Amino acid sequence: MINRSKTLMIILIGVLVLALAACGGEEEPEPTQEPAQATEAPAPTEAPKVELFGDSLRGGVLYDKWWKVLGMDAPEEDHALWATQDSNTRSGDSTWRCKECHGWDYKGADGAYGSGSHFTGFVGVLDAAGQGAQYVLGALKGETNPDHDFLAVMDEQALTDIALFIAEETMDYDQFVGEDKQAAGGDLTVGDDLYQDNCSECHGPEGTAVNFKDEAGPEYIAGLASGNPWEFAHKMRFGQPGVDDMPSGIDNGWTEDEQVSVLAYAQSLPTSSPVTEGGVLYDKWWKAMGADAPEEDQALWATQDTNERSGDSTWRCKECHGWDYKGADGAYGSGSHFTGFPGVFDAASMSADELAGWLDGSANSDHDFSAFLGEDQIGMLVAFLQEGMVDMSKFINDDKTVDGDPEHGKTLYNAGCSRCHGEDGKTINFKDETAPVYVGTLANDNPWETLHKASFGQPGEHMPASVNFDWSVQDLADLLSYAQSLPAE
């Protein structure tokens, strides 16, 4: 019984072993998977470009002379990059002007500044313009060269405006200017109309009301347009630093053809104004020429003993011959200015050679100005003496009152004088705070001097000459009459 049971158990165990072997004695291989398909790595995403907001036209004026626009003091030290060139010998604030490195034509060493005294070897900005305003802004902040970082002197908005100007407004001026510096085309009639409507109010109908330089080498619109048409084009399109009311040709909506027409017309205008230049020299010639004032008395001064002034005052034509040009027979016939010397009013009838002889010492060796005045300046004074003097006694009375129309004078004053002198004539103090002199003060105390300066301008200043606005003598009397109504203190 027991043996049978053991035998049966052995048989059952054997059957179970065989069954297990049949079910899985050998492991099945893992199912194979398709190899993963290779995929391209995702391209790195660029940071989104931030749109810049600013005034590209303001940027054009900043490119010219940024500290004038921003109302800041000019830099005194050279720009950091200036030491990397040795061909341009300018120094100080000039080295900080964008135009001094990159040119009025924006081409740097590849353009008009590729030779001559302005050559630096620095590149232009036209290529940078193609890389966009963000790139240009980075360059202005020193990202391409730490020595080109302007953040220490200009705020972010000013740099943004310059970047927008370079990226959006610069252009190849070859379409404006030919190889001979003449305008590349243009319609003189169109240029005339645009100039008279937009420019003549300040520069005069012939462009000679404002001298950009001085009487040592005068420059008017025509001289700039012909000598440096790229600078003229830039200023015409964007304006002049520090002159807020100078219109921008772009802002006026002028097309490029119209801009070329204005350039062509400007090149046709007169390049000199000897009468007004001589009038400024008659006032204070060394100041008008940017020269040092004489220190010793003029040789003829010792022949009089009533006027106690000395030094440079003795060299002023007006000090001997008066603001009314009549010397001892006029307003200087008495008082502290009296010398006894005759006037020059009658000299208008003399020939140019005779007048030149009185100025270069040929007629009187003690009246020789040739050591200070060149032939051009003597010619200017001759032109003034022949054509510029008027008989002021016809409208300035002995009591200094003026026979004029003050209402008309107010219109003229507001059109030509108020932008600098203010509506009340007190924006500029001609002397100092202890004894201020304003337009009204001078007009009442010395109407002859006021009339002379209103006619020809102020030595050493870019004051417009009203005679080059074609104002008549009566217009000047009306202006003077109104000026006497302005506050004197």
Secondary structure as the mmCIF struct_conf table of DSSP 4:
data_model
#
loop_
_struct_conf.conf_type_id
_struct_conf.id
_struct_conf.beg_label_comp_id
_struct_conf.beg_label_asym_id
_struct_conf.beg_label_seq_id
_struct_conf.end_label_comp_id
_struct_conf.end_label_asym_id
_struct_conf.end_label_seq_id
HELX_RH_AL_P HELX_RH_AL_P1 ILE A 2 GLY A 24
BEND BEND1 GLY A 25 GLU A 26
HELX_LH_PP_P HELX_LH_PP_P1 GLU A 27 THR A 32
HELX_LH_PP_P HELX_LH_PP_P2 GLU A 34 ALA A 38
HELX_LH_PP_P HELX_LH_PP_P3 GLU A 40 LEU A 52
BEND BEND2 GLY A 54 GLY A 54
HELX_RH_AL_P HELX_RH_AL_P2 SER A 56 LEU A 70
TURN_TY1_P TURN_TY1_P1 GLY A 71 GLY A 71
HELX_LH_PP_P HELX_LH_PP_P4 ASP A 73 PRO A 75
BEND BEND3 GLU A 77 GLU A 77
HELX_LH_PP_P HELX_LH_PP_P5 ASP A 78 HIS A 79
HELX_RH_3T_P HELX_RH_3T_P1 ALA A 80 THR A 84
BEND BEND4 SER A 87 SER A 87
HELX_RH_3T_P HELX_RH_3T_P2 GLY A 92 TRP A 96
HELX_RH_AL_P HELX_RH_AL_P3 CYS A 98 HIS A 102
TURN_TY1_P TURN_TY1_P2 TRP A 104 ASP A 105
BEND BEND5 TYR A 106 TYR A 106
STRN STRN1 GLY A 108 GLY A 108
TURN_TY1_P TURN_TY1_P3 ALA A 109 GLY A 111
HELX_RH_3T_P HELX_RH_3T_P3 ALA A 112 GLY A 114
BEND BEND6 SER A 115 GLY A 116
TURN_TY1_P TURN_TY1_P4 SER A 117 HIS A 118
STRN STRN2 VAL A 123 VAL A 123
BEND BEND7 VAL A 125 VAL A 125
HELX_RH_AL_P HELX_RH_AL_P4 LEU A 126 ALA A 129
TURN_TY1_P TURN_TY1_P5 GLY A 130 GLN A 131
HELX_RH_AL_P HELX_RH_AL_P5 ALA A 133 LEU A 140
STRN STRN3 LYS A 141 LYS A 141
TURN_TY1_P TURN_TY1_P6 GLY A 142 GLY A 142
BEND BEND8 GLU A 143 THR A 144
HELX_RH_3T_P HELX_RH_3T_P4 PRO A 146 HIS A 148
STRN STRN4 ASP A 149 ASP A 149
TURN_TY1_P TURN_TY1_P7 LEU A 151 VAL A 153
BEND BEND9 MET A 154 MET A 154
HELX_RH_AL_P HELX_RH_AL_P6 GLU A 156 GLU A 168
TURN_TY1_P TURN_TY1_P8 GLU A 169 GLU A 169
HELX_RH_3T_P HELX_RH_3T_P5 TYR A 173 GLN A 175
TURN_TY1_P TURN_TY1_P9 PHE A 176 PHE A 176
STRN STRN5 VAL A 177 VAL A 177
TURN_TY1_P TURN_TY1_P10 GLU A 179 ASP A 180
BEND BEND10 LYS A 181 GLN A 182
STRN STRN6 ALA A 183 ALA A 183
BEND BEND11 ALA A 184 GLY A 185
HELX_RH_AL_P HELX_RH_AL_P7 LEU A 188 ASN A 198
TURN_TY1_P TURN_TY1_P11 CYS A 199 CYS A 199
HELX_RH_AL_P HELX_RH_AL_P8 SER A 200 HIS A 203
TURN_TY1_P TURN_TY1_P12 PRO A 205 GLU A 206
BEND BEND12 GLY A 207 GLY A 207
BEND BEND13 ALA A 209 ALA A 209
BEND BEND14 PHE A 212 LYS A 213
TURN_TY1_P TURN_TY1_P13 GLU A 215 ALA A 216
BEND BEND15 GLY A 217 GLY A 217
HELX_RH_AL_P HELX_RH_AL_P9 ILE A 221 GLY A 227
HELX_RH_AL_P HELX_RH_AL_P10 PRO A 229 PHE A 238
TURN_TY1_P TURN_TY1_P14 PRO A 241 GLY A 242
TURN_TY1_P TURN_TY1_P15 ASP A 244 ASP A 245
BEND BEND16 MET A 246 MET A 246
HELX_LH_PP_P HELX_LH_PP_P6 PRO A 247 SER A 248
TURN_TY1_P TURN_TY1_P16 GLY A 249 GLY A 253
HELX_RH_AL_P HELX_RH_AL_P11 GLU A 256 ALA A 266
TURN_TY1_P TURN_TY1_P17 GLN A 267 SER A 268
BEND BEND17 LEU A 269 LEU A 269
BEND BEND18 THR A 271 THR A 271
HELX_RH_AL_P HELX_RH_AL_P12 PRO A 274 MET A 289
TURN_TY1_P TURN_TY1_P18 GLY A 290 GLY A 290
HELX_LH_PP_P HELX_LH_PP_P7 ASP A 292 PRO A 294
BEND BEND19 GLU A 296 GLU A 296
HELX_LH_PP_P HELX_LH_PP_P8 ASP A 297 GLN A 298
HELX_RH_3T_P HELX_RH_3T_P6 ALA A 299 THR A 303
BEND BEND20 THR A 306 THR A 306
HELX_RH_3T_P HELX_RH_3T_P7 GLY A 311 TRP A 315
HELX_RH_AL_P HELX_RH_AL_P13 CYS A 317 HIS A 321
TURN_TY1_P TURN_TY1_P19 TRP A 323 ASP A 324
BEND BEND21 TYR A 325 TYR A 325
STRN STRN7 GLY A 327 GLY A 327
TURN_TY1_P TURN_TY1_P20 ALA A 328 TYR A 332
BEND BEND22 GLY A 333 GLY A 335
TURN_TY1_P TURN_TY1_P21 SER A 336 HIS A 337
STRN STRN8 PRO A 342 PRO A 342
BEND BEND23 VAL A 344 VAL A 344
HELX_RH_3T_P HELX_RH_3T_P8 PHE A 345 SER A 349
BEND BEND24 MET A 350 MET A 350
HELX_RH_AL_P HELX_RH_AL_P14 ALA A 352 LEU A 359
STRN STRN9 ASP A 360 ASP A 360
TURN_TY1_P TURN_TY1_P22 GLY A 361 GLY A 361
BEND BEND25 SER A 362 ALA A 363
HELX_RH_3T_P HELX_RH_3T_P9 SER A 365 HIS A 367
STRN STRN10 ASP A 368 ASP A 368
TURN_TY1_P TURN_TY1_P23 SER A 370 PHE A 372
HELX_RH_AL_P HELX_RH_AL_P15 GLU A 375 GLU A 387
TURN_TY1_P TURN_TY1_P24 GLY A 388 GLY A 388
HELX_RH_3T_P HELX_RH_3T_P10 MET A 392 LYS A 394
TURN_TY1_P TURN_TY1_P25 PHE A 395 PHE A 395
STRN STRN11 ILE A 396 ILE A 396
TURN_TY1_P TURN_TY1_P26 ASP A 398 ASP A 399
BEND BEND26 LYS A 400 LYS A 400
STRN STRN12 VAL A 402 VAL A 402
BEND BEND27 GLY A 404 GLY A 404
HELX_RH_AL_P HELX_RH_AL_P16 PRO A 406 GLY A 416
TURN_TY1_P TURN_TY1_P27 CYS A 417 CYS A 417
HELX_RH_AL_P HELX_RH_AL_P17 SER A 418 HIS A 421
TURN_TY1_P TURN_TY1_P28 GLU A 423 ASP A 424
BEND BEND28 GLY A 425 GLY A 425
BEND BEND29 THR A 427 ILE A 428
BEND BEND30 PHE A 430 LYS A 431
BEND BEND31 GLU A 433 ALA A 435
HELX_RH_AL_P HELX_RH_AL_P18 VAL A 439 ASP A 445
HELX_RH_AL_P HELX_RH_AL_P19 PRO A 447 PHE A 456
TURN_TY1_P TURN_TY1_P29 PRO A 459 GLY A 460
BEND BEND32 GLU A 461 GLU A 461
HELX_RH_3T_P HELX_RH_3T_P11 SER A 466 PHE A 469
TURN_TY1_P TURN_TY1_P30 ASP A 470 ASP A 470
HELX_RH_AL_P HELX_RH_AL_P20 VAL A 473 ALA A 483
TURN_TY1_P TURN_TY1_P31 GLN A 484 SER A 485
BEND BEND33 LEU A 486 LEU A 486
#
